[in-house]
Amino acid sequence: MTKDLAAVSPIPQQDPPQEPKKPHVDNGKPIDDTPEELSEEDLQMKNELELCVQRLKEPNAALYRASLESLRTIIRTSTSSMTSVPKPLKFLRPHYPALKAVYETWPESSDKAFLADVLSVLGMTYSEDGKRESLKFRMLGTSEAAGDWGHEYVRHLAAEIGEEYNSRITAEPPVPTDDIVALALQVTPFFLQHNAEADAVDLLLELEAIDQIVPHVDENTFARVGLYMVSCVPYLPYPEDETVLRAAHAIYRQVKRLPEALIMAMRLDDKALIQQDYDACEDPIQKKQLAFMLARQTVSVEAQDETEQEILANGKAFPRRSLRWAPSSGSWTPRRPRIFT
């Protein structure tokens, strides 16, 4: 039986047109999408935050401290580890202009400084180009550690510190930057304690205060800080490169790492500094190591020990010693591949 091809409906070349979606309407006005549905826990948090904001708007000053304490607790809990904008900051963002207006009406007090701390954190989500309001309210707030508000807040604050510094030094006439540098030194220990040594170094490099990082470095952080600082040197102009090398040298001397300090002194080509590093070594074995390092670079220093004088005077001493050491270590014996398997 032959199939009637004419009776078969052809496959359409395009999908049938879809009916356009009607926009959602809120109070008679179309909106882009439906509001995000909140869980019971989120709704409770949102209501609590709005209640705190409402109390701050009221004239009863007795309510301010408790409301601010509640805001601080909720915000700090959410910003301790941020992978996205925390919900408390999302809920408080629409109230940011109103809270700023409230701040302007309050007289100078500890509560006003407390509110400035909260506004500084909220400024992360409501920042406008050039205003740097997180930094502004941080300077007006309390002396509590910035790190208590979380890592992302400190990083945001550091970025605004750098912008403010550049704005001040390029102004006519230039504006003093002592307060900005002092604030940067307050957040530097936080960076160093949270494996963000590069952020600390970058911030102080931008503020031309890298030499002030030395007191904040300890046995746990000197290796990463020194390595990153030295890696930045080839990209810095003179005299900034020399300043970084001297700061790295001071760090190594502070933790008694004389070989690393001597390398910095040789890169600086500072004869007095080289002699100081060499004389500071009390371990005779390590001092011979320093002598070999100096001899390899044909750098001479004053030495009291005859062996050290020989090493420093004749750079060939190192290969001769290596030749004497090789037979005893078996280095002359040929090695077959199977030995290493």
JOGI-V667277 format. One record per backbone hydrogen bond with DSSP energy under -1.0 kcal/mol. CO is the residue of the C=O (numbers start at 1). NH is the residue of the N-H. If there is no record, write none. Layout:
# JOGI-V667277
CO,NH / CO,NH
This chain:
# JOGI-V667277
3,5 / 5,8 / 24,31 / 26,29 / 29,26 / 39,43 / 40,44 / 41,45 / 42,46 / 43,47 / 44,48 / 45,49 / 46,50 / 47,51 / 48,52 / 49,53 / 50,54 / 51,55 / 52,56 / 53,57 / 59,61 / 60,63 / 61,64 / 63,67 / 64,68 / 65,69 / 66,70 / 67,71 / 68,72 / 69,73 / 70,74 / 71,75 / 72,76 / 73,77 / 74,78 / 75,79 / 86,90 / 87,91 / 88,92 / 89,93 / 92,95 / 93,96 / 95,99 / 96,100 / 97,101 / 98,102 / 99,103 / 100,104 / 102,106 / 109,113 / 110,114 / 111,115 / 112,116 / 113,117 / 114,118 / 115,119 / 116,120 / 117,121 / 118,122 / 119,123 / 121,124 / 122,125 / 128,131 / 132,136 / 133,137 / 134,138 / 135,139 / 145,148 / 146,149 / 147,150 / 150,154 / 151,155 / 152,156 / 153,157 / 154,158 / 155,159 / 156,160 / 157,161 / 158,162 / 159,163 / 160,164 / 161,165 / 162,166 / 163,167 / 164,168 / 165,169 / 166,170 / 168,175 / 177,181 / 178,182 / 179,183 / 180,184 / 181,185 / 183,187 / 184,188 / 187,191 / 188,192 / 189,193 / 191,196 / 196,200 / 197,201 / 198,202 / 199,203 / 200,204 / 201,205 / 202,206 / 203,207 / 204,209 / 205,208 / 209,212 / 210,213 / 213,216 / 214,217 / 218,222 / 221,225 / 222,226 / 223,227 / 224,228 / 225,229 / 226,230 / 227,231 / 228,232 / 232,235 / 233,236 / 237,241 / 239,243 / 240,244 / 241,245 / 242,246 / 243,247 / 244,248 / 245,249 / 246,250 / 247,251 / 248,252 / 249,253 / 250,254 / 251,255 / 252,257 / 253,256 / 257,261 / 258,262 / 259,263 / 260,264 / 261,265 / 262,266 / 263,267 / 264,268 / 265,270 / 270,274 / 271,275 / 272,276 / 273,277 / 274,278 / 275,279 / 276,280 / 283,287 / 284,288 / 285,289 / 286,290 / 287,291 / 288,292 / 289,293 / 290,294 / 291,295 / 292,296 / 294,299 / 295,298 / 305,309 / 306,310 / 307,311 / 308,312 / 309,313 / 310,314 / 314,317 / 316,320 / 317,321 / 318,322 / 319,323 / 320,324 / 321,325 / 322,326 / 325,329 / 326,331 / 336,339 / 337,340
